[in-house]
Structure formats: C-alpha cells, structure tokens
Amino acid sequence: MTKEKLSNYLTDVPKPEAPATENEKVVRLALLSARRSAAIGIILIVLPGTLILLLFLQNTFHLFPGLTRWLAGSGSFLPLPARAILVFIFLVGFPFVAVAVNLLSISWYRYYPFRRELVISIRMRWPNILIAVIGSALAAFYILHLLADTLLGGK
C-alpha cells in the first residue's frame, strides 16, 4: 500500500468514540425536596380548609362570625369582583399550588437522549400523596360548589 492510498484510507475510517458512562446517558432530575414541599403543602391546604370549614359551620349552625361578615362586605374596602377573585385564588389556587409542589417533589424525570425517551417515576411518599389528594379534593369541592351555585341560580 502506498502512502497516498494509506492516507486516503485513514481519512475514510471513522473515528472511534469512547463509550458513554451511565451518568452521561441519563439526566435524572428531582425538582423539590419532599419534606419541605410537604410542609408548604400543609400550610397551603390548612388555610383554605379552615375558611371552608368556617363557612360550612356558619351555614350549618346559622352562625355569623366576624371573618365571614368581613368577606360578605361590611368590613372590606375591595369591590365585589376583586373580592371574588381573591377568594377564588385563596380557595382554589392555594390547594392547586400545594398539589403541584407535592407532585413535583415525589416525581423523578429521566431522559434517555440516545433512545429519545422520557421516564417519569413516582416515589411512594405517602404524606406528599395525601396532601396532593386532599388539595385536589379541596379545590374540586369549591369549583363544584361554584358550578352548582351558578347552574342552580344561587342567591
């Protein structure tokens, strides 16, 4: 083999690549800490849950506590649409944020670029799962209450 043929042959030979290690093949991502998100989730669920419980007790036992009087308008400086939006954010937004934070804390995302595959794993952390279920139920309860009130032509 002449020098010219050898150089042509060597330019056509593919360059060897080092095999990728397991750490380079997988991108594994946990977005939040499970304990911290559980504490945040409890706070974001207890606050609206307490207000819903207070409103439920008021309607059941015909009580008229000061907080609900303020929400009804005698002590509020906000107009009714602004109050409605704030109450909706408080009663639906807080539980949805708690659900999102807790689901992100127990899920792991792995991306395999060589297979173009995304694998989502969920760790069985029961406090976080319980907070996500309670938050979903709390938000759904209020949304269904608003829907029923609207469809049945509430007060």
C-alpha positions in Angstrom: 0.0 0.0 0.0 1.4 3.3 -1.0 1.5 6.4 1.2 -1.2 8.1 -0.8 -3.6 5.1 -0.6 -2.9 4.8 3.1 -3.7 8.4 3.8 -6.9 8.1 1.8 -7.9 5.0 3.7 -7.2 6.6 7.0 -9.3 9.7 6.2 -12.3 7.4 5.4 -12.0 5.4 8.6 -14.5 6.6 11.2 -13.0 8.0 14.4 -13.5 5.8 17.5 -15.8 7.2 20.2 -15.4 6.4 23.8 -18.5 4.6 25.3 -20.7 6.9 27.3 -20.8 6.3 31.0 -24.2 5.7 32.7 -24.1 9.2 34.2 -23.9 10.8 30.8 -26.7 8.6 29.3 -29.3 9.6 31.9 -30.5 13.0 33.0 -32.2 12.4 36.4 -33.9 15.3 38.0 -35.7 15.7 41.3 -37.2 19.2 41.4 -38.1 19.7 45.0 -37.4 18.3 48.5 -40.2 16.0 49.7 -40.2 17.2 53.4 -40.1 20.9 52.6 -42.9 20.6 50.0 -45.0 18.6 52.5 -44.7 21.4 55.0 -45.5 24.0 52.3 -48.4 21.9 51.1 -49.9 21.5 54.6 -49.9 25.3 55.1 -51.4 25.9 51.6 -54.2 23.4 52.4 -54.9 24.2 56.1 -55.5 27.9 55.4 -58.3 27.5 52.8 -59.6 24.4 54.5 -60.1 26.4 57.7 -62.0 29.0 55.8 -64.2 26.4 54.1 -64.8 24.7 57.4 -65.8 28.1 59.0 -68.2 28.8 56.1 -69.7 25.3 56.4 -70.2 25.7 60.1 -71.7 29.1 59.6 -74.3 27.8 57.2 -75.0 24.7 59.2 -75.5 26.3 62.6 -76.6 29.7 61.3 -73.7 31.5 62.9 -72.4 34.8 61.8 -68.7 35.1 62.7 -66.7 38.2 62.0 -64.5 36.9 59.3 -67.4 35.8 57.1 -69.1 39.1 57.8 -65.9 40.8 56.5 -65.9 38.6 53.4 -69.6 39.4 52.8 -68.7 43.1 52.5 -69.4 45.0 55.7 -65.7 45.5 56.5 -64.0 45.1 53.1 -62.7 48.0 51.1 -62.5 46.0 47.9 -65.3 45.8 45.4 -67.1 42.6 44.9 -65.3 41.3 41.8 -61.9 41.9 43.3 -63.0 40.1 46.5 -64.4 37.2 44.4 -61.1 36.8 42.6 -59.1 36.9 45.8 -61.3 34.3 47.4 -61.1 32.1 44.3 -57.3 32.4 44.3 -57.2 31.6 48.0 -59.6 28.7 47.9 -58.6 27.1 44.6 -55.2 28.5 43.8 -53.5 27.6 47.1 -54.6 23.9 47.0 -53.6 23.6 43.3 -50.1 25.0 44.2 -49.9 22.5 47.0 -50.8 19.7 44.6 -48.2 20.8 42.1 -45.4 21.3 44.6 -46.0 17.9 46.2 -46.3 16.0 42.9 -43.1 17.6 41.7 -41.3 16.6 44.9 -42.1 12.9 44.6 -41.6 12.5 40.9 -38.3 11.8 39.1 -37.7 12.6 35.5 -35.1 10.6 33.5 -34.4 11.5 29.9 -32.5 9.0 27.7 -31.3 11.0 24.7 -29.9 8.1 22.8 -33.4 6.4 22.8 -35.4 9.7 22.9 -37.3 8.5 25.9 -38.6 10.3 29.0 -39.3 8.1 32.0 -41.3 9.5 34.9 -41.0 7.7 38.2 -43.1 8.5 41.3 -41.7 7.7 44.8 -44.2 6.5 47.2 -44.1 9.2 49.8 -47.5 8.9 51.5 -47.6 12.3 53.2 -47.0 14.0 49.8 -49.5 11.9 48.0 -52.1 12.5 50.8 -51.5 16.3 50.6 -51.9 16.1 46.8 -55.2 14.2 47.1 -56.6 16.5 49.8 -55.6 19.6 47.9 -57.3 18.3 44.7 -60.4 17.4 46.7 -60.5 20.8 48.4 -60.1 22.7 45.1 -62.6 20.5 43.3 -65.1 20.9 46.2 -65.0 24.7 45.8 -65.1 24.6 42.0 -68.1 22.2 42.1 -69.8 24.4 44.6 -69.4 27.4 42.3 -70.6 25.4 39.4 -73.7 24.1 41.2 -74.4 27.6 42.6 -74.2 29.1 39.1 -76.3 26.4 37.4 -79.0 26.3 40.1 -79.1 30.1 40.2 -77.9 30.7 43.8 -78.8 33.6 46.0 
